[in-house]
Amino acid sequence: MSERIVKVGHSPDPDDAFMFYGLASEKVKLDGIKIEHMLEDIQSLNMRAMNGELEVTAISAHAFPYVADKYWIMVTGASMGEGYGPVLCSKKYTTLEELKGKRVATPGKMTTASLLFKIYGQGIENIDIPFDEIMPRVASGEFDAGVIIHEGQLTYAAEGFTKIIDFGEFWQKETNGLPLPLGLDVVRKDLGEDMARKLSLGLKESIRYGYTHQDEAVPYAMKWGRGIDYDLGSKFVKMYVSELTIDMGANGKKALELLFKLGYDRGFIPAIPEIVLY
């Protein structure tokens, strides 16, 4: 019997690579299914999801309201900050108040980091540019501040930037300890509920495999560690691949519901989507 090919999109980042190592290495297999991995930056994956192109894909949490007609959220695979998240930082300024009338770079229209800045940024102008250009273009003076994601969250201080807000830290205080939902894995509805559960279970097993075989999974993940060493890469992976990634649970769902309510109430997303987890 021929295997069904399922296209799975994820970003070329250490945390996503770690999650998918079990499947990518075929140490975790799904009967009758062959996984075809599609590695693209998260903003590109968000746009693909708008068109329903991939059966399973990572997306920004912010993007889900726009694709909820096509996809279900998987209970596994979410990236959630637990007291940490995207960081608004600058070379010259130290407070949000100082940024009024200034230009802030954010990492893509549909990223959750950009949504958070709009929700909490007091109406300050933001301009979306590729995430890996933010620190250089803030350092050059083109922008007054920038919202940093990925490995930059660990390296900004060493590069001479000052933290204005860590949105994960801020969110945790504002929500009495909820995690900050940043990224999700979603499965296309037309696959059906049984296939959705099977794929979700396969990803869960892949994450567990990475955790129990870190001597294999971390070096694999570090192939995508942009300019950071093994120790920092390992730290970054463990920040965003946690127990909540294996299963977001009630707190993860509650955090998503709150994020969507805030985004909707402030006019930044079109509707509050129903959250059904698979």
matplotlib code that plots the C-alpha trace (Angstrom):
import matplotlib.pyplot as plt

x = [0.0, 1.4, 2.1, 0.1, 2.4, 1.7, 3.4, 4.5, 5.7, 8.0, 10.5, 14.3, 14.8, 16.5, 13.2, 11.2, 14.0, 14.3, 10.5, 10.5, 13.8, 12.1, 10.0, 12.7, 15.2, 12.4, 13.1, 9.4, 7.2, 3.5, 1.9, 0.9, 2.2, 5.3, 6.1, 7.5, 9.2, 8.8, 11.2, 10.3, 10.3, 7.2, 5.8, 5.9, 4.2, 1.5, 0.8, 0.8, -1.8, -4.0, -4.3, -4.5, -1.5, 0.0, -1.7, 0.2, 2.1, 3.6, 2.0, 2.1, -0.7, -1.7, -2.4, -4.9, -8.0, -7.3, -7.1, -9.6, -11.9, -9.3, -7.3, -7.7, -5.1, -3.0, -2.7, 1.0, 3.7, 2.9, 5.6, 4.7, 6.8, 6.8, 7.9, 9.8, 9.0, 9.7, 11.8, 11.3, 14.8, 16.7, 20.2, 19.0, 15.7, 14.6, 10.8, 7.7, 7.0, 10.2, 9.2, 6.1, 6.6, 9.5, 9.8, 9.8, 10.6, 8.5, 9.0, 6.2, 2.5, 1.1, 3.6, 2.4, 5.3, 3.8, 0.3, 1.7, 3.4, 0.2, -1.8, 0.6, 2.5, 0.4, -0.3, 3.4, 4.1, 5.5, 6.9, 7.2, 10.5, 12.3, 13.1, 16.8, 17.2, 15.8, 18.9, 21.2, 18.7, 18.0, 21.8, 22.3, 19.8, 17.2, 14.8, 14.6, 13.7, 12.8, 10.9, 13.3, 12.4, 14.2, 17.8, 18.1, 16.1, 19.3, 21.9, 20.5, 22.2, 25.6, 25.1, 24.6, 20.8, 18.7, 15.5, 12.3, 9.8, 10.0, 6.5, 6.5, 7.5, 4.9, 2.1, 2.8, 2.3, -0.8, -2.5, -1.6, 0.9, -0.5, 2.0, 2.3, 1.2, 3.5, 3.5, 1.1, 1.0, -2.2, -3.7, -6.0, -9.7, -10.2, -7.9, -10.6, -10.6, -8.9, -6.0, -5.7, -5.4, -2.9, -0.6, -0.9, 0.1, 3.0, 4.3, 4.0, 6.0, 8.6, 9.0, 9.3, 11.9, 13.9, 13.7, 14.9, 17.6, 19.0, 22.5, 21.1, 18.3, 20.2, 23.1, 20.6, 18.6, 21.8, 22.2, 19.7, 21.2, 22.0, 25.3, 24.9, 26.9, 25.8, 25.0, 22.9, 21.2, 20.4, 19.0, 16.8, 15.4, 14.4, 12.8, 10.3, 10.1, 8.6, 5.8, 3.4, 4.8, 4.0, 0.5, -0.7, -3.4, -6.1, -3.7, -2.4, -6.0, -7.0, -4.0, -4.9, -8.5, -7.3, -4.8, -7.6, -10.0, -7.5, -6.6, -10.3, -11.3, -8.6, -9.5, -6.4, -8.0, -11.3, -13.0, -12.5, -12.1, -13.4, -10.5, -10.9, -7.7, -6.6]
y = [0.0, 3.4, 5.9, 9.2, 12.2, 14.9, 18.2, 19.7, 23.3, 24.6, 27.4, 26.8, 27.6, 25.5, 25.0, 23.9, 21.7, 20.1, 19.4, 17.7, 15.8, 12.5, 12.7, 14.2, 11.5, 8.8, 7.6, 8.3, 6.9, 7.1, 4.1, 4.8, 8.4, 9.9, 13.4, 15.9, 18.7, 22.3, 24.7, 28.4, 31.5, 31.9, 34.9, 32.8, 29.9, 32.3, 33.3, 29.7, 28.9, 31.7, 29.6, 26.3, 25.0, 22.7, 19.9, 20.6, 23.8, 26.0, 29.5, 32.5, 32.5, 35.9, 34.3, 31.7, 33.9, 34.4, 30.6, 29.2, 28.3, 25.9, 24.6, 23.2, 23.9, 20.9, 20.5, 19.8, 21.9, 25.3, 27.7, 29.5, 31.9, 31.3, 34.6, 35.5, 36.3, 38.9, 41.8, 45.5, 47.0, 50.0, 51.5, 55.0, 54.7, 52.9, 53.5, 53.2, 56.9, 57.9, 56.0, 58.1, 59.8, 57.4, 54.4, 50.8, 47.8, 44.7, 41.2, 40.7, 41.7, 38.4, 37.6, 37.5, 39.8, 42.5, 41.9, 42.3, 45.5, 46.9, 45.8, 47.3, 49.9, 52.9, 53.7, 54.0, 53.6, 50.2, 49.1, 45.4, 44.2, 40.8, 39.7, 39.2, 42.8, 44.4, 44.6, 45.9, 48.5, 49.7, 49.8, 51.9, 54.5, 53.8, 52.7, 53.9, 50.5, 47.0, 44.0, 41.1, 37.4, 34.1, 33.9, 37.7, 37.4, 35.9, 38.0, 41.6, 42.8, 41.5, 43.5, 46.7, 46.9, 47.9, 46.1, 48.3, 45.5, 41.7, 40.9, 37.5, 38.9, 41.7, 39.2, 36.9, 39.8, 41.1, 37.7, 36.3, 33.8, 32.6, 31.5, 33.8, 31.9, 32.8, 30.0, 27.1, 24.0, 23.5, 20.7, 21.2, 20.3, 18.5, 15.7, 14.7, 14.3, 10.8, 11.9, 15.2, 13.2, 10.8, 13.6, 15.4, 12.2, 11.8, 15.3, 14.7, 11.5, 13.4, 16.1, 13.4, 11.6, 14.9, 15.3, 11.7, 11.8, 15.4, 14.2, 13.7, 16.3, 19.4, 19.1, 18.6, 21.7, 23.8, 23.5, 26.4, 28.3, 31.6, 32.8, 31.3, 28.6, 25.2, 26.3, 29.3, 27.2, 24.5, 27.2, 28.6, 25.2, 24.5, 27.9, 27.2, 23.4, 22.7, 20.6, 23.2, 22.3, 18.6, 19.5, 23.1, 22.1, 24.3, 27.2, 27.3, 27.3, 30.0, 32.1, 31.8, 32.8, 35.9, 36.9, 36.7, 38.6, 41.4, 41.5, 41.6, 44.2, 46.6, 46.1, 44.2, 40.8, 40.4, 37.8, 35.6, 32.1, 29.0, 26.9, 23.2, 21.3, 18.0]
z = [0.0, -1.0, 1.8, 2.0, 1.7, 4.2, 3.8, 7.1, 7.3, 10.0, 10.3, 10.1, 13.8, 16.5, 18.5, 15.5, 14.3, 17.7, 17.8, 14.4, 14.8, 15.6, 12.4, 10.2, 11.3, 10.9, 14.4, 14.9, 12.1, 11.3, 9.7, 6.1, 6.2, 4.7, 6.1, 3.6, 5.5, 4.2, 5.9, 5.5, 7.7, 9.9, 7.9, 4.7, 6.5, 7.8, 4.2, 3.0, 5.7, 4.4, 1.2, 3.0, 1.1, 3.7, 5.6, 8.8, 9.5, 12.1, 12.2, 14.4, 17.1, 15.6, 12.3, 13.5, 13.4, 9.7, 9.0, 11.5, 8.6, 7.2, 10.2, 13.7, 16.4, 17.5, 21.2, 20.7, 19.1, 20.5, 21.4, 24.6, 26.6, 30.4, 31.7, 28.5, 25.0, 22.2, 23.5, 22.6, 22.8, 21.7, 21.6, 22.7, 24.6, 27.8, 28.1, 25.9, 26.7, 25.0, 21.8, 21.1, 17.7, 16.9, 14.5, 15.8, 13.7, 14.1, 12.6, 10.2, 9.9, 11.1, 13.8, 17.4, 18.3, 16.0, 17.5, 21.1, 20.2, 18.7, 21.8, 24.3, 22.3, 23.1, 19.4, 18.6, 14.8, 13.9, 10.5, 9.7, 8.3, 8.2, 11.7, 11.0, 9.8, 13.0, 15.2, 12.4, 11.2, 14.8, 15.4, 12.3, 13.5, 10.8, 13.5, 17.1, 18.6, 17.5, 18.6, 18.7, 18.3, 18.0, 19.2, 19.5, 22.7, 24.2, 22.5, 22.4, 25.6, 24.5, 21.3, 23.2, 23.2, 26.2, 27.1, 27.2, 27.5, 27.5, 26.4, 27.9, 31.3, 31.0, 29.8, 32.8, 35.2, 33.4, 33.3, 36.7, 35.4, 32.0, 29.4, 26.3, 23.1, 20.3, 17.8, 17.0, 14.9, 13.0, 10.9, 8.0, 8.6, 5.3, 6.5, 9.0, 12.8, 12.8, 10.7, 12.7, 15.9, 14.3, 13.1, 16.5, 18.3, 15.9, 16.6, 20.3, 20.0, 17.9, 20.7, 23.4, 21.3, 21.1, 24.9, 25.6, 22.9, 23.3, 22.4, 18.9, 18.7, 20.0, 17.5, 14.7, 15.9, 16.0, 12.3, 12.3, 15.2, 13.6, 15.1, 18.5, 20.2, 21.4, 25.0, 23.9, 21.3, 23.8, 26.2, 23.4, 22.5, 26.1, 26.4, 23.6, 23.7, 27.1, 28.7, 27.2, 23.8, 24.4, 25.5, 25.9, 28.4, 29.9, 30.6, 27.1, 25.7, 28.2, 27.2, 23.5, 24.2, 26.1, 23.3, 20.7, 22.9, 23.4, 19.7, 18.7, 21.4, 20.2, 16.5, 15.4, 14.5, 12.6, 14.9, 18.0, 16.6, 18.2, 19.6, 19.1, 20.0, 18.3]

ax = plt.figure().add_subplot(projection="3d")
ax.plot(x, y, z, "-o")
ax.set_aspect("equal")
plt.show()
